[in-house]
Amino acid sequence: MNQSAKDKPISVASTHWFNDENSAVALSKGQTAFLPLDDAFMSIASRIHLIRNAKNHIDLQYYIWKDDFIGHMMLQELLRAADRGVKVRLLIDDQNGTQLDDTLKVLALHPNFSIKIFNPYKYRHFRAIDYAFRLKHVNHRMHNKLIIADGAIAVTGGRNISREYFDASENFQFTDLDILFYGTAVQEANTVFQQFWNDDLSYGVPQLLGESSTEDLRELRRLYELDAVHKNNVENRIEYAQKILSKNLEQKQIRWAPAHFIADNPNKIRGEAQGQQLIYKQIQQSMGIPKQNMELVSAYFVPTQKGTDYLSALAQNKVKVRVLTNSLAANDVAIVHSFYQKYRQDLLKNGVKMYEFKPYIERNKRTWYEVMTGNIIPAKGKNASSLHAKFFDIDGMVFIGSFNFDPRSANLNTEVGLVVESEQLQNEISASLDHYLPHIAYEVKLDQNNNLIWLEQKNDGSIKEWKHEPETTTLQRLSMKWVSYLPIEWLM
C-alpha cells in the first residue's frame, strides 16, 4: 500500500521547494519545515543546493566571507546562478576585510549580481584610524548569517563562509550548527534581509570600491573555470556532492513545527534599537522563562553578573541548567575567556552544570573536502579545534542562530536565528549532548574545598582530573586573570 501524502517523508531533493500536498497543509497551518545541519558537508551542500535550484532570486548576508576555497566556490555558484537569470543580492559586513574587494568589484559588473558592504570603515586600509577615532561607529557589526532562495527556503546558524567552518581547513576547524528551513518563518527572514539591504549603512560596491571592466569579468570566469577543471576538479566532484546531499535528504524526514525567525533591527548598529527591535527581547518573548530545562551552547560565553544571577536562580529553582562553551585552550578569542572564568565558580556553586570544549577533536574518517578535491588534510595538532555553535533549548523550544550569550551579541552586534517549537528537536539535542559531551568536553566541577577541577574522559573510559585549565601554561592562566580586571567586559 502506498503511503499517504500525510505520512510520506518530505524530500527536498525530489521536489522544488516542497511543492506537495503535505507541505500545502502544513503551510496553511502557518508551520515551518526544518532540518538541523550539524554536519559540515550537509551544511555547505545545502547552501549550494539552494543556489543551484533557485529560479528567481537569492539573498545572502554574512559577517565573514573569506578569500579562500570555500568563499570562491560559493561565489562561482552564485555567478552561474546570475548567468541563468537569477537575481543575486550579497551583503557582507566590512569586518570581513579587503581581500575580496577586487573580486566583488568584478562580480558587481554582472547585471544580475548586486553586492553591498555593511557599515564600512572610513579608512578601510588603515583601520587603526577608525578604531582610534570612530570606535563607536565601527565597534557595532552585522554578525548575521543567512541565505534565502526564491524568498521561500533559507539556511541560518553559526557558520560564516570560510574553510574552517566546513571541515576544509588544514590548520583549524570550528564545530558549528546551522538549520535549513522553509515555510512561514522564511517570510520573517525576507523582511529582515530587506531591512538590512535598504539601510543607509549598506553601501553598493561600485559606490564604495569603484568599478572594474568587462575584461576583468571575463578573466574571473576563466580563472573559475580553470580552478574547476585543473586545480581541484571541483566542478565534477561537486556533482558527486550533490548526489550525496540528495541521498541524505531523502533519508531524513523534514519535520514541520511552529517556528519564528528573529533578528536585531539595523538600528542596533547605531545604538538606537529598543524593545522588540532587539533579538534578546524577542527571545524572551517567544521562548519565555524556563520552568524545567535549559541547555545553552555558546562559543563565547560571558554571562556578566546579571546573567550569572539569572542562571543561578533558575538552577536554585530546580531548573536543569547545562552550559557548553570553549575551554581556554580551545577558545579562538582567548580574551573572552577572561571574562567568562570570573563567573564560573558562582555558577557551579548554584547548581549549573558546566562543560568546556576540548582543543582537539579527532577525525576518524575523511572529510567531504578531502573526498571532493582529492587533497589530504594533515592531522591537526592540539589547539586546533574550537566550538563556534550558538544554540539553546528551553522547555520544548530550540533557538539556532548567530547569537552568543555575551554582551557583544546582546548590545553591540546584530544577530539572527530561528526559534523552533519542537519537543522532539529538544530531546534530540539533549540526547546528543548526553552522548557527545564526555568525548568532546571537560566537565567542570568543584572539589570538596570548592576549588575548580576539570574531568576528562579518556578513550578507555578512565577519568583524568585536572587541577587547572587543561592544556594551558601558567603564563596563559595568569594573563587571563590579569585581563579580567580591565573595565572592558562590555566589549566581549
N, C-alpha and C positions, 0 to 999 in steps of 0.2 A: 504494500500500500504506500502511495506517495505521501510525503509529509505535507501537512497543510502549510499555507503561507505563514501562519502564526507560529508554527513550531520550527520551521526551517531556519537554520543558521544563516545569517546575512553575510554575504561575501563581498567585500569591497572590490575584489578583483573581477567578479563576474557581472557587476552592474556599474552603470555610470552614476556615481554619487547616490547609491541606494535607491534607485528607481524601481521599487517593487511594492507589492500590496502591504506587506508588514511595515515597511517604512512609512507609507502613507498613513496607516493607522496610528503609529507612534507619533508622527509629526502632528496629526490632528489633536493629539493629547498634549502638545507642547513639550514633548520629550526630546532628548538629545542622545544620539548614538555615540559610543566612546570605546576606545581601545588604548589602554596604557602601553607605553613604549619604553620598557626598561632595558631592552636590548639595543645596543648602538647601531647594529646593522638594520634592524627594523625601523629605527628612528630615521636614519639617513635615507633608506629606501622609501619610506612613506613620503618624505618630502619630494623625492624625485617622482614618485608615483603621482602626487598631486600636480606637479609641474607638467608631466607628460600627458596627463589626462584632462587638463584644463581646456575648456572650449572658448572661454571669453576673456577672463582676466585673472591675474594673480597679484596679490598684495602681500608684501613682506616687510616686517620691521624687526631689526636686530641691534643689539648692543655691540656685538663684535662680529665682524666678517673678515676673516684673515686672508692674506695673500699667500695661500698655500693650496695643496692638492684639493682639499675639500671645498675651499672657497671658490676655486676656479671650476671645479666640476659642477657646482651649483650654478655659477654664472653661465657656463656653457649651456646647461639645460635651459636656463631662462632665455638665453639668446635664441635657441632653437624654437622655444615657445613663441617668442616675439616674431620670429620669421614666419610662423604659420598663422599669424594674425592675432595672437593673444596679447592683450594689453598688460604690460608688466609695470608695477609700481614698487620700487625698492627704497626703503627708508632706513638709513644706518646712522646710529649715534656717532658723533665726531670723536668720542673717546676711542674709537676704533683706530685712529691714527691716519697717516697719509700714504701708506704703502700701496693702497689700491687706487689712489687718485687718478693715475693715468688710465687705468683700465675702465674706471667709472666714467671718465670723460668720453672715452671712445664709445662705450655702450649707450651713453645718453644721446648719441647721434641717431640711434635707431628710432624711427617714428613710433614704434610700439613700446619703447623702453623709457620710462621716466624714473629718475633717481634723485633723491634728496638726502641732504646731510642735516641731522638734527642737532640743534644747539651748537653751532660751530664755534671753535676757538677763533678769536680775533687774530692771534699770532700763531697760526697753525703749525708753522715750522720752528717756532721759538716759544713753546708752550709755557715755559717757566715764567714768561712775562705775564701771561694770563693768570697763572697761579699767584703771582706776586700782587697784581693789581686788579684782577677780575675774579677772585676766588668765589665770591658769592654767585657769579653767573655760571662758571664752569664746573662748580662742585656738584651741581644737580645734573644727573644724567638719565637718559632714557634706557632703562635696563630691560625693556620689553623683548620678548622672543615670540614671534608669531608669523605663520604663513597661512594664507587663506586662498583657496582656489575657487573661482566662479562664485564667490560670495556664499558658498554652500558647505565647504568642508575645510577643516583647519587643523593645524598642529601647534600646540604651545607647550611650554615647560621650561626646563632649565638650560637647555643646550644652546650655545652660540654656534656660529658656522666656522668651525676650525677643526683641525685634525685631532687635537687632544680630547675633543668632546665625543668622538666617534670611533674610538679604539684604532686610530690610524696614525698615531704619533710614535716615533721611535724613542722619545725621551720621557714622555709624561702621559698619563691618562686620567681623565675625570670619570667618576661614576655618577650617572645622571638619570633623570626620568622626564619623559615627555608624555603627552597624551594627544591622540588623534580624536577629533570629534566632528559630528555632523548633526545638523538639526537646529532647534530653536536657539541654542546658545551661540551659534555662529552669527546670528543677526546682531547680537550684542558685540561680538568681536569686530564685525564690519563697522559698527558705529565708532568703536574705539580707534580703529585704524584711520577712519576718516578724520576724527578729531586731531590726531597727530599729524596726518598728511597735510591738512589745511591750516595747521597752526603757524603763526608768524615765525616760530623758531625753526621751521623746516625750510631749508634753502635748496633751490634747484642746483644741480651740479654745474650746468653751464653758467649760472649766475655766480656761483662760488668759486669754481675752478677754471672757468673758461671753456672753450670748445676745442675739439680735435677735428681731424679731416676725415673724409670718407675713405681715404687711402689707409688711415690708421685702423678703421673698422675692418677693411679687407685684410689687413695684416693680422689683426686679432683673430679673425675667423681662421686664417691659415695656421696660426700658432695653435689654436684649439684643435684643429683637425690633425696637425702633426702630433700633438700631445696624445690624442686619442689613438692614432694608428701606430706611431712609432715608440712613444715613450713608455706608456703603461698599458697600451691596448685597451684603454678604458671603454671605448665605445662598444666593443664586442662583449666585454665582460660585464658591463652594466646591464646588458640584456639578460645575462645569467642571474644577476642580482634581482632583476625584476621578476624572473620566474620563481626565484626563491621567495620573494615577497608575496607573490600571488598565492603560492602554495601555503605559506604561513598564514596568510589572511583567511584562506579557505578553511584552514584547520581551526581557526579561532572564531568563536561566536561573538560578533559585535553585539554589545548589550545596549539597552536603552534605559534611560532614567531621567528624572528631572535634573537639570544642570543649569548653571549660570556662569557666564563669562564676566569676570570682574576686573577692574583696572583703575589705576590712578588717572585723573584728568591731567592734561598737559599743563594746566595752571600750577601744578605742584612744582614744576621746574622753576617757576617764578616765585615760589613760596606763597602763592595766593589761593591754593586749593583748601576747601573747608568741607566739613561734614561728609556727606556721601560722595564727594569728589575724591576722597582718599580711600585707597584699597583696604586698609586695615579696618576702617569703619564699615565697609561693605562686607568684609569677612565676619565681623562681629554680628552684623545684622542677619546675614544669610546662614551662618553656622551656629550662632548662639553660644551660651555658656556651657561648657562640658559638665555633664552630670555623672557619667560613668567612666569615660575613657578619653584620653588624648595622647596621640603619638605624634611626635614632632621630629622631622628630619630637616636639618638646616645646615648647609655648608658653612655659613658664617653665623654663629650663634652668639649674640651679645644681648642677654636678656635685660640688662640695666637693673637697677634696684626695683623699679616698678614691675617689670616682667618677672623678676625673681619672686617678689611678694605674691604676684598673681598665680604663678605656677605652684608655689609653696602652699598657698591657700587651697588650691584645688586638691593637691595631694593630701593635705590635712583633712579635707572633707571626703576622703575615701575615693576620690577620682584616681584611676590608674594613669599616671603620667610617665611617659617614657620618651627620652630625648637622645637622638643620634646627631653628633656633629664631628668635626675633624679633630684629631689629636694634634698636638703641636707639630709633630714630625710630618703629618700629612697636610697641614694647612698651607695652601699656596700663598696666603696673605697672613704671614705669621703675626703681624701686629694685632690682628683681630683677636688672636688667642689671648693676648694680654688682658683684654677687657672682658673676655669670657671667663677666664680662670678665677677672676675676683669673686664670682658668684657661685662657683661650683660646689664649695663646701656647704653653703647655706641650703642650696637645692637638695643636696643629698641628705642633710640633717632632717629636712622636712618630708622626705619620702619620695622625692623624684628620682626615678631610675635614669642613670646616665651612661652613655656609651660613646666611645671616641674611635673614629675610623682609623684603621691601620695605614701606615705609609706605603705599604706594598701589597698588592693583591696578585697572586699568581694566576697565570693563564694556563689552562690545560688543553687548549685547542687553538688552531689558527684563527685569527680574526677574519672578518669579511674582507677587510682591506688586503690582507695577505692573499686570500683566495682570488680576489679580483685582479690584483696587479701582478701577482707572482713574486712580489717582494717578500722578504722575511724580516720581520721586525725583531731586532735583537732583544733578548730578555732584559727587562728593565731592572735596575738595581733598587735598593731601598730608597725611600723618599720619592718614589716615582708615581704614586697614586694619590688621588685626593677626591674626597666627596664633593660633588657640586650640586646635588639634587636639593630641591626645595619643595617639600610636600608635608602635609599633616592631615590627620583624621580626628574627627570629634563625633562620637556617638552616631555612627552611621553616615557621616558626611566626610567627603575627602576633597582637599584642595591640592592641586598640582599646578605649579607655575614658576615664576621667577622671584617670588618674594622670600627673602631671608628673614629670620627672626632677629633683626638688629636695627639700630637707629637709622642706618642709611636707607634701608628699604622702607621703613616707616615714615621717614621725614624728608629725605633728600632725593632719592631716585624715584622714577616712575616704574611701576611693576604691573604685571598682568597674571592671570591664572584662571583656571576652571574649577568651580565647585560642583561636585557630583554628589547627588543624594542617593547613596547606594551602600547598604549594609554589607552586601556581598563583596563589593570592592574593598571596603574597610577590612573585612575579615580576611581577604586575600593578602592585603598589605600586612596585617598583624601576623598572619601565619608565615609570610615571607621573612619578616623581621625576626620572628622566633627562630626560624631555620638558619638564617644567614648571619645574624649578629655575632654568634660565638666564633665565626670564622673570619669575619671582616673587621671586627671591632674589639677594642678592650672594654671590659666592663669596669667602670669607675665606682669605687665604694669607699666607705670609711672603715678603718680598723677599730678595735676596741678603745683606742685612745683618740678617736676622731681625726686621725691622720689619713690623708688620701692614699689609696692603693689602686693599682691597675691590674686586672686579672686577664691574662691572655691564654686562650685555649689553644694548645698545640695540636698538630695533626694526629698524634697518637692518643689524644683525649686528656692528656695531663694538663695541669694548670700552672702557668708561671706567674708569680706575683712580682710586680714592680713597685718599688718604693718611691719612684719619681717618674716624671713624664717619660714614657718609653722612647727609646731610640734617640735621645737628645743628650746634649752635653751640659755640663754645669754652667758654662757661659751662656748658652741659649736660654736656660731656665732663669738665670739671674737677669738677663736682658729683658725677658718678658715681664719680670717682676718690676723692674725699674720703669719700663714704659707705662705700666698700668697706673702709675702715679701722675702721668701727664693729663692735663684737662682737655683731652681730645676724644673722649668716648663718643660724643655726638657725631663724630666723623665716621665712626666704624659701621 
